[in-house]
Amino acid sequence: MIRELKTFLTVERLGTFVAAGNQIGLTQSAVSAQIRALEKALGTPLFDRSGRSATLNAAGQRALTMAREIVELYERMATPSADSGYFGELVIGAIATVQTGLLPDALVRLNTQAPTVEAKVVPGVSQTLLNSVDAGEIDLAILIRPPFALPKELSLEVIAREPFVLIAPVRIEGDDPLQLLRDNRFVRYDRHSFGGRQVTRFLREQKIETRPGLELDEVDAIVRMVEAGLGVSLVPRAGLWLERAAHIRIVELGALTFYRELALVMRHANRQLPLQRLFRECLAPKRL
């Protein structure tokens, strides 16, 4: 019944069977079937089905707190106590610049302190990784802090702040970042990504209409496009391009500098599990 209880909690949080199915990768009919199975096992309906939204009835409200407790207990059952050593697998989600930035050093420390633990790194963009943590598909993720409140089941801890800078091909002269943005094609950080939304907000606040160019989500790829002379861009100081001496000009934004925050996200119920706690400690040297 754990699967059904998790689905029940997702439906309650998102408000409809369709939204819950989209979140956990099930069809609406599959979600309905799981809820019916749970209601049959408990011997009572849990939702008021008179409207379009999935609203808990009195029995559902009573079951909600207990369902959360059961799921949290279940997730802790297979976890060793802090004094019994570390073993098993830790599945870590990470955006691209984290994989080529702070993650390798953290994994070295993890391997030193827990040599029998197998770490599995799952790449992805921030929204996808956030959904995967929420669905229980990965243990934790390092991603760009979302511009919205997280579900109450999730814990977010900011671990780093990265300033945005303007980058330009070496042949382009000038030190005024706003003028450079106005005069040149713009290689845009994907406007739908969390970091790209910050860039869009900056451009709007500065009343800058950029010239059309490319749009990409990978920071290292954006840097390569700027190197090739395809335009200027606004990117965070993060990732592999800082290590390989990219052939670009870096123009600081000065008083206009804005930042993206990297956050460690996991389920609240898992924060004090030994492996998750150890990984947080392994990240500590990189925190502000």
DOGU-171610 format. One line per field, with one value per residue: residue in one letter; residue number from 1; x, y, z of N, C-alpha, C in turn. Coordinates in steps of 0.02 Angstrom, whole numbers, always signed. Each point is the difference from the previous one (the first is absolute). Layout:
type = a; ... .
seq = NUM; ... .
n_x = X; ... .
n_y = Y; ... .
n_z = Z; ... .
ca_x = X; ... .
ca_y = Y; ... .
ca_z = Z; ... .
c_x = X; ... .
c_y = Y; ... .
c_z = Z; ... .
REM end
This chain:
type = m; i; r; e; l; k; t; f; l; t; v; e; r; l; g; t; f; v; a; a; g; n; q; i; g; l; t; q; s; a; v; s; a; q; i; r; a; l; e; k; a; l; g; t; p; l; f; d; r; s; g; r; s; a; t; l; n; a; a; g; q; r; a; l; t; m; a; r; e; i; v; e; l; y; e; r; m; a; t; p; s; a; d; s; g; y; f; g; e; l; v; i; g; a; i; a; t; v; q; t; g; l; l; p; d; a; l; v; r; l; n; t; q; a; p; t; v; e; a; k; v; v; p; g; v; s; q; t; l; l; n; s; v; d; a; g; e; i; d; l; a; i; l; i; r; p; p; f; a; l; p; k; e; l; s; l; e; v; i; a; r; e; p; f; v; l; i; a; p; v; r; i; e; g; d; d; p; l; q; l; l; r; d; n; r; f; v; r; y; d; r; h; s; f; g; g; r; q; v; t; r; f; l; r; e; q; k; i; e; t; r; p; g; l; e; l; d; e; v; d; a; i; v; r; m; v; e; a; g; l; g; v; s; l; v; p; r; a; g; l; w; l; e; r; a; a; h; i; r; i; v; e; l; g; a; l; t; f; y; r; e; l; a; l; v; m; r; h; a; n; r; q; l; p; l; q; r; l; f; r; e; c; l; a; p; k; r; l .
seq = 1; 2; 3; 4; 5; 6; 7; 8; 9; 10; 11; 12; 13; 14; 15; 16; 17; 18; 19; 20; 21; 22; 23; 24; 25; 26; 27; 28; 29; 30; 31; 32; 33; 34; 35; 36; 37; 38; 39; 40; 41; 42; 43; 44; 45; 46; 47; 48; 49; 50; 51; 52; 53; 54; 55; 56; 57; 58; 59; 60; 61; 62; 63; 64; 65; 66; 67; 68; 69; 70; 71; 72; 73; 74; 75; 76; 77; 78; 79; 80; 81; 82; 83; 84; 85; 86; 87; 88; 89; 90; 91; 92; 93; 94; 95; 96; 97; 98; 99; 100; 101; 102; 103; 104; 105; 106; 107; 108; 109; 110; 111; 112; 113; 114; 115; 116; 117; 118; 119; 120; 121; 122; 123; 124; 125; 126; 127; 128; 129; 130; 131; 132; 133; 134; 135; 136; 137; 138; 139; 140; 141; 142; 143; 144; 145; 146; 147; 148; 149; 150; 151; 152; 153; 154; 155; 156; 157; 158; 159; 160; 161; 162; 163; 164; 165; 166; 167; 168; 169; 170; 171; 172; 173; 174; 175; 176; 177; 178; 179; 180; 181; 182; 183; 184; 185; 186; 187; 188; 189; 190; 191; 192; 193; 194; 195; 196; 197; 198; 199; 200; 201; 202; 203; 204; 205; 206; 207; 208; 209; 210; 211; 212; 213; 214; 215; 216; 217; 218; 219; 220; 221; 222; 223; 224; 225; 226; 227; 228; 229; 230; 231; 232; 233; 234; 235; 236; 237; 238; 239; 240; 241; 242; 243; 244; 245; 246; 247; 248; 249; 250; 251; 252; 253; 254; 255; 256; 257; 258; 259; 260; 261; 262; 263; 264; 265; 266; 267; 268; 269; 270; 271; 272; 273; 274; 275; 276; 277; 278; 279; 280; 281; 282; 283; 284; 285; 286; 287; 288 .
n_x = +40; +67; -1; -54; +34; +55; -38; -28; +61; +19; -54; +8; +66; -11; -47; +33; -38; -20; +1; -31; -38; -6; -9; -37; -21; -62; -41; -50; -10; +67; -1; -53; +33; +55; -33; -31; +60; +24; -51; +9; +67; -14; -38; +28; -44; +47; -32; -17; -35; -32; +62; +32; +9; +57; -57; +41; -32; -45; -14; +0; -31; -38; -3; -5; -8; -42; -25; +7; -24; -46; -8; +3; -38; -38; +7; -10; -43; +19; -3; +66; +11; +8; -5; -39; +29; +31; -56; -2; -53; +32; -62; +46; -48; +23; -6; +7; -10; -46; -16; +11; -37; -48; -35; +49; +15; -65; +2; +56; -27; -54; +39; +32; -57; -23; +56; -46; -10; -50; +33; -62; +29; -56; +17; -7; -53; +0; -46; +34; +56; -30; -28; +62; +23; -46; +14; +56; +13; +20; +58; +36; +0; +49; -37; -23; +4; -56; -32; -13; -52; +37; -20; -45; -5; +18; +64; +12; +63; +7; +39; -22; +33; -24; +47; -46; +29; +22; -9; +57; -5; +60; -29; -48; +5; +19; -10; -45; -17; -33; +51; +40; -45; +0; +66; -7; +7; -54; +47; -63; +5; -16; -47; -8; +66; +16; +61; -30; -42; +56; +26; -57; -2; +65; -10; -53; +35; +47; -61; +27; -6; +10; +54; -42; +7; +40; -29; +37; -1; +48; +24; +30; -58; -30; +47; -9; -65; +10; +39; -50; -18; -44; +34; -34; +15; -50; +54; -13; +39; -4; +28; +6; -38; -10; +1; -32; +1; -66; -1; -17; -38; +18; -61; +25; -53; +50; -28; -1; +52; -22; -33; +25; -46; +52; -44; +5; -34; -37; -26; -45; -37; +40; -12; -25; -15; +35; -19; -63; +3; +30; -43; -45; +31; -3; -58; +6; +58; -53; -28; -45 .
n_y = -61; -6; -35; -32; -8; -13; -38; -25; +1; -27; -40; -11; -5; -36; -34; -35; -50; +45; +51; -41; -22; +63; +11; -55; +24; +12; -41; +40; -47; +2; +67; +2; -46; +36; +55; -31; -24; +61; +29; -49; +9; +65; -20; +53; +40; +27; +1; +64; -42; +46; +22; +46; +36; -26; +5; +1; -57; -10; -56; +34; +51; -47; -26; +66; +19; -51; +18; +64; -16; -36; +46; +47; -38; -13; +65; -2; -48; +10; +53; -6; -19; +58; -46; -18; +58; +10; -13; -33; +31; +53; +16; +34; +44; +20; +66; +18; +63; -34; -38; +56; +15; +7; -37; +4; +58; +12; -27; +36; +51; -9; -9; +53; +30; -17; -35; -28; +65; -19; +51; +15; +31; +34; +10; +66; +32; +60; +19; -33; +24; +58; -12; -18; +53; +41; -32; +14; +27; +54; -10; +37; +66; +19; +54; +39; +43; -35; +34; -54; -1; -39; -60; -5; -50; +54; -15; +65; -8; +65; -21; +41; +57; +3; +48; +35; -15; +51; -43; +15; -6; -24; -7; -10; +64; +32; +42; +29; -40; +55; +38; -44; -3; +67; -2; -55; -51; -29; -34; -20; +8; -62; +39; -65; +2; -25; -16; -27; -18; -12; -28; -31; -13; -15; -32; -26; -12; -20; -23; -61; +20; -65; -5; -29; -56; -34; -59; -5; -62; -25; +18; -60; -21; +39; -18; -62; +13; +27; -51; -32; +50; -42; +36; +39; -10; -17; -19; -51; +24; -50; -58; -44; +47; +4; -66; +11; +57; +8; +1; +32; +54; +10; +25; +26; -16; -1; +59; -19; -24; -54; -41; -58; -32; -37; -48; -27; -41; -17; -59; +36; -53; +20; +60; -38; -27; -51; -30; +22; -15; -57; -7; +21; -41; -45; +31; -7; -26; -15; -8; +50 .
n_z = +0; +6; -58; +22; +58; -35; -38; +54; +25; -58; -2; +65; -14; -56; +32; -47; -24; -45; +43; +42; -50; -19; +65; +7; -59; +21; -32; -19; -47; -7; +2; -39; -36; +8; -12; -50; -16; +10; -33; -43; +4; -2; -50; -30; -33; -37; -59; -1; -36; +35; +8; -36; +54; +22; +33; +52; +14; +47; -32; -57; +31; +27; -62; -15; +63; +9; -59; +17; +60; -30; -47; +47; +39; -52; -16; +66; -17; -64; +39; -5; +62; +30; +48; -51; -16; -58; -32; -59; -27; -25; -17; -35; +0; -59; +0; -63; +20; +34; -53; -31; +53; +46; -44; -47; +27; -2; -61; -8; +34; -39; -53; +25; +16; -60; +2; +40; +4; -40; -26; -14; -52; +10; -64; -4; -24; +28; -45; -46; +25; +4; -59; -18; +35; -24; -57; +34; -60; +31; +33; -42; -2; -41; +10; -49; +50; +8; -47; +36; +41; +38; -21; +48; -44; -34; +9; +8; -18; +3; -50; -48; -9; -61; -6; -30; -57; -34; -49; -33; -66; -7; -60; +43; -13; +55; +51; -38; +49; +21; -17; +27; +47; -2; -6; +35; -43; +22; +33; -2; +67; -17; -28; -15; +2; +60; -24; -53; +47; +35; -55; -13; +66; -3; -58; +30; +57; -43; -18; -5; -63; +9; -39; -43; +33; +40; +16; +55; +25; -39; +60; +5; -24; +44; +44; -23; +3; +58; +17; -30; +42; +30; +45; +42; +64; +40; +34; +41; +47; -42; +18; -49; -28; +65; -10; -57; +34; +3; -66; +55; -5; +63; -2; +55; +37; +44; +8; -63; +31; -30; +38; -16; +34; +18; -6; +59; -40; +52; +12; +33; -18; -51; +24; +48; -59; +22; -56; +6; +64; -16; -49; +41; +43; -48; -3; +65; -22; -39; +60; -6 .
ca_x = -40; +42; -7; -65; +2; +38; -44; -50; +30; +12; -65; -21; +41; -8; -70; -37; +31; +41; +63; +39; +27; +55; +56; +32; +9; -55; -60; -53; -35; +43; -5; -67; +0; +36; -41; -54; +29; +11; -65; -27; +37; -19; -71; -36; +25; +45; -8; -66; +4; -55; +26; +56; +61; +0; -4; -6; -58; +20; +42; +64; +36; +25; +52; +56; +58; +26; +32; +66; +42; +16; +47; +64; +28; +21; +61; +56; +8; +58; +58; +40; +10; +61; +61; +10; +36; -36; -1; -56; +5; -26; -15; +8; -16; +43; +1; +63; +56; +18; +39; +68; +22; +12; -15; +56; +35; -45; +0; +64; -7; -48; +35; +48; -34; -46; +26; -43; -62; +1; -35; -24; -16; -52; +0; -66; -12; -24; -70; -5; +30; -45; -55; +24; +5; -68; -30; +37; +40; +69; +4; +10; +22; +30; -31; -10; -56; -60; -31; -65; +3; +0; -48; +22; +38; +69; +46; +47; +56; +45; +69; +47; -27; +44; -17; -3; +46; -9; +56; -1; +58; +59; +6; -49; +27; -47; -4; -67; -38; -66; +10; +18; -62; -42; +32; +22; -45; -3; -5; -42; -8; -70; -44; -45; +37; -1; +51; -20; -52; +35; +27; -57; -20; +52; -8; -62; +12; +45; -34; +43; -26; +58; -4; -10; +58; -12; -25; +26; -5; +65; +45; +62; -16; -8; +67; +30; -32; +28; +68; -3; -18; -71; -34; +19; -47; +2; +4; +31; +69; -8; +8; +65; +31; +46; +63; +36; +23; -38; +23; -54; +8; -47; -15; -38; -60; +7; -56; -58; +10; -51; +28; -42; +16; -3; -34; -4; -70; -17; -61; +9; +5; +65; +54; +44; +26; +74; +34; -16; +35; +71; +10; -5; +64; +50; -10; +10; +55; -19; -54; +18 .
ca_y = +61; +60; +36; +33; +56; +54; +29; +36; +63; +42; +26; +50; +60; +33; +19; -38; -63; +12; +32; -51; -47; +33; +6; -64; -40; -47; +26; +15; -62; -38; +34; -16; -69; -4; +30; -47; -56; +24; +8; -67; -29; +36; -8; +64; +50; +51; +64; +23; -1; +38; +54; -19; -8; -56; +29; -51; +1; -5; -59; +16; +45; -40; -45; +36; +3; -68; -21; +31; -33; -68; +5; +21; -57; -49; +24; -6; -69; -35; +43; -19; +51; +40; -33; -66; +6; +22; -47; +10; +44; +67; +25; +72; +39; +58; +38; -8; +38; -32; -59; +21; +50; -20; -70; -47; +3; -28; -72; -25; -3; -54; -64; -10; -14; -56; -33; -53; +30; +14; +62; +3; +69; +6; +69; +27; +70; +8; -19; -73; -29; +15; -47; -67; -5; -1; -65; -53; -37; +11; +15; +72; +33; +67; +35; +71; +11; +17; +65; -11; -39; -73; -38; -4; -62; +8; +44; +35; +31; +36; -19; +45; +56; +10; +63; +3; +46; +3; -25; +25; -20; +43; +54; +53; +46; +35; -25; +14; -62; +15; +20; -61; -38; +34; +6; -64; -56; -26; -72; +1; -55; -22; +42; -42; -29; +44; +52; +41; +47; +56; +42; +36; +53; +51; +38; +40; +54; +48; +25; -17; -44; -32; -22; -73; -43; -69; -11; -64; -9; -21; +58; -12; +6; +72; +29; -19; +40; +68; -6; -4; +65; +2; +50; +8; -36; +7; -67; -1; -24; -69; -54; -18; +53; +38; -37; -13; +62; +14; +58; +50; +55; -2; +68; -1; +42; +51; +10; -35; -72; -42; -65; -59; -39; -72; -28; -73; -16; -69; -5; +15; -62; -31; +45; -25; -66; +4; +16; +68; +46; -2; +37; +71; +19; +0; +61; +57; +47; +43; +45; +69 .
ca_z = +0; +2; -63; +0; +47; -32; -50; +39; +23; -58; -21; +48; -6; -65; -7; -51; -20; -60; +21; +37; -49; -36; +47; +17; -60; -8; -32; +48; +19; +46; +65; +26; +21; +63; +52; +14; +37; +68; +32; +12; +57; +61; +10; -1; -48; +28; -35; -22; -73; -29; -42; -44; +40; +48; +67; +52; +44; +71; +8; -31; +44; +56; -24; -29; +45; +10; -62; -1; +49; -24; -55; +27; +35; -50; -33; +47; +24; -27; +10; +58; +52; -12; +24; -31; -62; -59; -55; -45; -57; +8; -67; +4; -60; -5; -62; -36; +29; +64; -17; -18; +49; +69; +16; +4; +65; +51; -8; +26; +72; +15; -10; +54; +63; -8; -60; -24; -28; -71; -18; -69; -17; -51; -27; -19; +15; +68; +9; -5; +60; +56; -5; +16; +73; +26; -15; +33; -49; +19; +71; +10; -61; +4; -56; +11; +44; -39; +14; +29; +61; -11; +40; +70; +10; -24; +36; -43; +36; -46; +13; -34; -40; -58; -34; -74; -34; -72; -39; -69; -40; +14; -49; +15; +50; +42; +68; +27; -14; -28; -70; -36; -9; -50; -65; -28; +5; +68; +9; +59; +47; -10; +40; +39; +55; +58; -9; -56; +23; +33; -54; -29; +46; -3; -62; +6; +47; -31; -60; -57; -52; -29; -69; -2; -9; +19; +67; +24; +73; +27; +6; -37; -71; -13; -3; -64; -53; +5; -26; -73; -27; -16; +39; +70; +42; +72; +29; +66; +7; +24; -49; -28; -40; +42; +8; -63; -30; -60; -38; +0; +47; +55; +22; +63; -1; +51; +46; -29; +6; +31; +17; +5; +59; -5; +58; +10; +13; +16; +38; +71; +38; -11; +17; +52; -16; +3; -63; -19; +45; -18; -63; +17; +30; -54; -37; +45; -18; -57; +20; +19 .
c_x = +42; -8; -66; -2; +38; -42; -54; +27; +12; -65; -22; +38; -14; -73; -41; +37; +45; +67; +44; +31; +58; +62; +37; +5; -53; -56; -52; -36; +41; -2; -67; -2; +37; -41; -59; +25; +12; -65; -32; +34; -21; -75; -40; +27; +43; -9; -73; +4; -55; +24; +57; +64; -7; +4; -9; -66; +25; +46; +70; +42; +30; +58; +64; +62; +31; +35; +70; +48; +21; +52; +69; +34; +26; +66; +60; +16; +65; +65; +40; +2; +67; +63; +12; +35; -45; +3; -60; +16; -29; -9; -5; -18; +43; -7; +71; +58; +20; +43; +72; +28; +12; -9; +60; +36; -43; -1; +65; -4; -48; +34; +49; -34; -47; +19; -45; -65; +10; -41; -19; -23; -50; +0; -71; -3; -36; -72; -8; +27; -44; -59; +21; +10; -69; -33; +37; +44; +75; +2; +4; +24; +32; -22; -5; -62; -61; -28; -71; +8; -4; -56; +28; +39; +74; +38; +48; +52; +47; +72; +51; -38; +50; -20; -5; +49; -21; +62; -8; +59; +59; +5; -48; +27; -56; -8; -68; -45; -68; +6; +18; -62; -44; +29; +14; -56; +6; -7; -34; +4; -74; -48; -49; +36; +0; +51; -19; -54; +32; +29; -56; -22; +50; -9; -61; +11; +44; -28; +42; -37; +60; -13; -5; +66; -19; -31; +20; -7; +67; +47; +64; -11; -9; +68; +34; -29; +26; +72; +1; -22; -73; -39; +27; -52; +9; -2; +29; +73; -3; +15; +70; +34; +47; +68; +41; +21; -34; +24; -57; +21; -54; -9; -43; -59; +1; -60; -63; +4; -59; +28; -51; +24; -6; -28; +4; -72; -8; -66; +15; +12; +69; +59; +50; +22; +76; +33; -14; +36; +74; +12; -5; +65; +55; -5; +21; +57; -19; -53; +26; -6 .
c_y = +64; +40; +38; +59; +59; +35; +42; +68; +48; +31; +55; +65; +38; +15; -36; -64; +9; +30; -50; -49; +30; +4; -66; -47; -54; +33; +16; -63; -42; +31; -18; -71; -9; +29; -46; -60; +20; +7; -67; -32; +33; -4; +64; +44; +52; +69; +13; +7; +39; +55; -25; -10; -58; +29; -54; +7; -8; -60; +13; +46; -38; -44; +36; +0; -68; -25; +30; -35; -70; +3; +20; -57; -52; +20; -5; -71; -32; +39; -22; +56; +34; -37; -68; +4; +21; -54; +15; +48; +68; +29; +76; +32; +63; +34; -1; +36; -26; -61; +18; +51; -29; -74; -46; +1; -30; -76; -32; -7; -56; -68; -15; -21; -60; -40; -55; +26; +12; +63; -3; +71; +0; +72; +23; +74; +5; -24; -76; -34; +12; -49; -71; -10; -6; -68; -58; -40; +9; +22; +74; +30; +67; +37; +74; +10; +21; +68; -7; -44; -75; -33; -10; -64; +7; +51; +32; +35; +33; -16; +45; +55; +15; +64; -8; +51; +3; -28; +21; -29; +49; +59; +58; +44; +32; -33; +15; -60; +14; +19; -61; -42; +31; -6; -67; -53; -32; -76; -11; -65; -17; +34; -41; -32; +49; +56; +48; +50; +60; +47; +41; +57; +57; +44; +45; +60; +54; +29; -11; -47; -31; -18; -75; -37; -72; -3; -71; -6; -17; +60; -10; +6; +73; +33; -17; +40; +72; +0; +1; +65; +9; +51; +5; -37; +19; -70; +4; -22; -70; -48; -4; +57; +43; -34; -4; +64; +15; +64; +49; +57; -6; +71; -4; +47; +53; +4; -36; -76; -34; -72; -56; -40; -74; -28; -76; -15; -74; +0; +13; -63; -32; +42; -29; -73; +3; +19; +71; +50; +3; +40; +75; +25; +3; +62; +62; +47; +48; +51; +68; +8 .
c_z = +0; -64; -1; +48; -29; -53; +33; +23; -58; -26; +48; -9; -64; -17; -52; -16; -61; +19; +37; -49; -39; +43; +8; -60; -10; -39; +53; +23; +48; +70; +32; +27; +67; +58; +18; +41; +73; +38; +16; +61; +65; +14; +0; -56; +35; -32; -14; -76; -34; -46; -43; +39; +48; +70; +51; +38; +72; +11; -30; +42; +59; -21; -20; +44; +10; -63; -5; +48; -24; -56; +26; +37; -49; -32; +45; +19; -21; +11; +61; +51; -11; +20; -32; -68; -57; -53; -44; -56; +17; -70; +4; -67; -1; -67; -29; +34; +69; -13; -16; +48; +68; +14; +3; +67; +55; -4; +22; +75; +21; -7; +56; +64; -4; -62; -28; -31; -74; -14; -74; -14; -58; -26; -15; +13; +67; +11; -2; +63; +60; -1; +20; +75; +30; -9; +33; -47; +12; +73; +15; -65; +17; -62; +15; +42; -40; +20; +28; +63; -16; +40; +70; +15; -17; +42; -49; +42; -51; +18; -35; -36; -55; -36; -75; -26; -74; -33; -72; -38; +11; -48; +15; +57; +41; +68; +33; -15; -32; -74; -42; -14; -54; -71; -35; +5; +70; -1; +68; +39; +0; +47; +43; +59; +59; -7; -57; +19; +34; -52; -31; +45; +0; -62; +3; +45; -30; -65; -64; -47; -36; -73; -2; -12; +14; +70; +21; +75; +32; +1; -40; -76; -19; -8; -66; -58; +0; -25; -76; -33; -15; +42; +70; +42; +73; +30; +71; -4; +30; -56; -29; -36; +41; +6; -64; -36; -66; -34; -9; +46; +53; +25; +62; -5; +54; +46; -25; +9; +34; +5; -10; +61; -15; +64; +0; +21; +14; +38; +74; +41; -5; +24; +50; -11; -6; -66; -22; +44; -16; -64; +12; +30; -53; -44; +39; -21; -55; +20; +17; +75 .
REM end
